[in-house]
Amino acid sequence: MKGISMKRRNVLAVIVAALVFASCNRTAQSAKQEKQQVEANKTSEKAVQTITSQDFKMKIMDYEKETQWKFKGDKPAIVDFYATWCGPCKIMSPILEQLAGKYKGRIDVYQIDIDKEREVAMQFGIQSIPAFLMIPKSGRPQMIVGAHDQAEFEQIIKENLLK
């Protein structure tokens, strides 16, 4: 009886040692992959630019000085009003990144966190998010609310911003 229990102990010890070794190896691989991903993100430039209220006033419109819409940009733009806790905003983020990359040089794409930049959100009456301010090079901007798929956004871009 004592011999069987010793065998079981040895087998159990080998199994535990193998599991510990395997989990440590996976952790090291995961840490290496995570480090590579962070480095890749640092080197790749985000196509969507995160802006503040100050940036908005300098690049898009100074709503403190102007009473009428006066766009400061030199090409059409999209402003994404979002919040970090918003599920539909998170869904839209990669779509906007793809569109910003596709139309780079022809359209500027910005995002502004309404929780950090409440002033801009109040100026534009943002009550539901995601909300997108579609700004043609000339003319009045259009506000679009809610999540849309990439095809819908491309149609809006072609019909309203790149006409």
N, C-alpha and C positions, 0 to 999 in steps of 0.2 A: 504494500500500500504506500509505503514511504517512497519507493522508487517511482511510482506513477505520479505522485504529487510533485516530485522533483522534476520529472520530465515536463509536466504541465507548466511548472514555473519557468523552466528554461525556454519552452516554446513561447509562452506568454511574454517573457523578457525579450526574445528575438522579435516578436511581432510588434511590441511597443517601440523597440529601438528602430525598427524599419519605418513605422509610422512617423516617429519624431523626425527621423532623417528626411523622409519624403516631404513632410510639411515644411521643414526648414528650407529644403531645396526649392519648393514652390514659392515660398516667401521671398527668397533671394531672386528668383526669376521675375516675380511680380514687381519687386522693387526696381529691378533693372529695366523692365518694360515701362514702368511708370516714369522713371527718370528719362528714358528716351522720348516718351510722349511729351513730357514737360519741355525738354530741349527743342523738340520739333515745333511745339507751339510758340516758343520764344522766337525761333528763327523765322517762322512763317508770319507774315504780316496779315492782320485781320482786315478783311475787306470792308466790314462794317465798323464805322468809327463811333466810339462811345463819346458823347459830348455832355457838357454841363450847360447851365443857363447862360453863363458868360460866353461859351463857345457858340451857343445858339444865336445870341445877339450879334456876335461878330461874323458868323458864317452864313446865317440864314435870314434873320430879321431882328432888328432892334425894336422890340415891342414897347420899350419904355419911351423911345423918341418918336416913333412913327404912329400915326393914327390910322393910316391906310396900309394895306399890304404892300411891302416893298422888299422884294427878294434880293439878297446880296450875292447869291451864288452866280457862277458863270456857266453852270450846267444844271439840268434838272436834278431833283433830289427827292429822297424818301426819308422821312423821319419816323422812326419806330418808337412810340411811347409804350414802355413796358415796365414790368416789375419783376424782381427776381423770384417772387413766390407764385407768379402767374403761370399755370400750366399751359394754356394756349400760347402764351408768349414764348415759352420754352420750345414749343413745337415749331413756332415761326422762325426762331433764331437761325437754324441751319438753312432754311429756305432763303432767308434774307442774305446769309453769307454766300450762298451759291449765286443768287441773282446779282449781288454786289460784285462778285468775281467775274461773272459773265458780262456785265455791263460796265466794267471798270473803265474809267476814262470818259464814259458817256453819261453816267449818272452817279451822283454821290449818295451814299446810304449811311445814315446816322441812326444811332439809338440813344434814347435818353430815359434814365431811370426815374419814373415819376415819384418814387418814394424819396429819392435824394434831391430831385429838382422839382419840387412842388410848384414853384413860381411859374415855370413854363406850362406845366399841366393845367394850372388854373387859367392862364392867359388863353389857352385854346379850349377850355371847357371839357377837358378829358374826364369822362365819368366811367367809361368802360375800356378795358384793355384786352388784347392789344389794339392800339389805334395807330393808324398810319397817315401821316400828312404827306400827300403826293403833290410835289411842287414842280410844275412845268417851268421851263426857263422864262417864259413870259406868260402873264395871265394869272388868274386866281388859283390857289391851291385847293385840293379836294381832300376831305377827311374820309378815311375808310376804317370801319371798326370791325373787329373780329378776325378770327383765323381764316386764311384762304390757302388753297393749294398753290403750288408753283405755277401751274398753267394759268390760273386766274390772275395771278400777279403779273405774269409776263404779258397777258392780254391788256391789263390796265396800264402797264409801262408803255407798251407799243401804241395804245390808243390815246393816252393822255400825256405821256412824258416825252416820247420820241416822235411826235408827229411833225 
